[in-house]
Amino acid sequence: MCRNIKNLFNFDPPVTDEEIRAASLQFVRKISGFNKPSKANEDAFLAAIEEIAGISARLLRALETNAPPKNREEEAAKAKARAAERFGA
């Protein structure tokens, strides 16, 4: 999975539309190979982002779990610790 796409399910507070759109942008960039599309591809690129964001939002609303919600700060600290271990301080 692309390292820039973060897990968005089961957080307190819940995921925002901006976070969903940012993950969708990263996904479209990854599969298209474009960081920024040309003018000729811009409409298709933006449409894909919006469609994927909508689908992702519906998925996240439909998912269910019995696990307690994760804390954003704790998860960020864990990720930072993993990165420090992997890449050094």
C-alpha positions in Angstrom: 0.0 0.0 0.0 1.1 3.5 -0.6 2.7 4.9 2.5 1.0 8.2 2.1 -2.5 6.7 2.2 -3.5 6.5 5.9 -5.9 4.2 7.6 -9.2 6.1 8.0 -11.5 3.7 9.7 -12.5 3.5 13.3 -11.0 6.8 14.7 -12.2 9.1 17.3 -12.9 11.8 16.2 -14.2 10.3 12.9 -12.5 10.9 9.6 -13.2 14.2 7.8 -14.2 14.7 4.2 -10.8 16.5 3.7 -8.9 13.4 4.9 -10.9 11.1 2.6 -10.2 13.5 -0.4 -6.5 13.6 0.5 -6.3 9.8 0.5 -8.2 9.7 -2.8 -5.8 12.2 -4.3 -2.8 10.0 -3.3 -4.5 6.9 -4.7 -5.2 8.6 -8.1 -1.6 10.0 -8.2 -0.3 6.5 -7.5 -2.3 4.6 -10.1 -2.0 7.3 -12.8 1.7 8.0 -12.3 0.9 11.8 -12.3 1.7 14.1 -9.5 0.0 16.8 -11.4 -1.8 15.9 -14.6 -1.5 17.8 -17.9 -4.3 20.1 -18.9 -5.5 17.4 -21.3 -5.9 14.9 -18.4 -6.9 17.3 -15.6 -10.7 16.8 -15.9 -10.4 13.0 -15.8 -7.9 13.2 -12.9 -10.2 15.4 -10.8 -13.3 13.4 -11.7 -11.5 10.2 -10.5 -10.6 11.9 -7.2 -14.2 12.9 -6.6 -15.6 9.5 -7.5 -13.1 7.6 -5.3 -13.7 10.0 -2.4 -17.4 9.4 -2.6 -17.0 5.6 -2.8 -14.5 5.7 0.1 -16.9 7.8 2.2 -19.7 5.4 1.6 -17.5 2.5 2.5 -16.3 4.0 5.7 -19.9 4.8 6.8 -21.0 1.2 6.0 -18.2 -0.6 7.9 -18.9 -1.9 11.4 -16.6 -3.0 14.2 -16.7 -4.0 17.8 -13.2 -2.6 18.4 -13.0 0.6 20.4 -12.1 3.7 18.3 -8.4 4.4 17.8 -6.9 7.6 19.2 -5.3 9.7 16.5 -2.5 11.0 18.6 -1.6 7.6 19.9 -1.6 6.2 16.3 0.6 9.1 15.1 3.0 8.5 17.9 3.2 4.8 17.1 3.9 5.6 13.4 6.6 8.1 14.4 8.3 5.5 16.6 8.1 2.9 13.7 9.6 5.4 11.3 12.4 6.3 13.8 13.2 2.6 14.3 13.2 2.0 10.5 15.0 5.1 9.3 16.9 6.3 12.4 16.3 9.4 14.5 
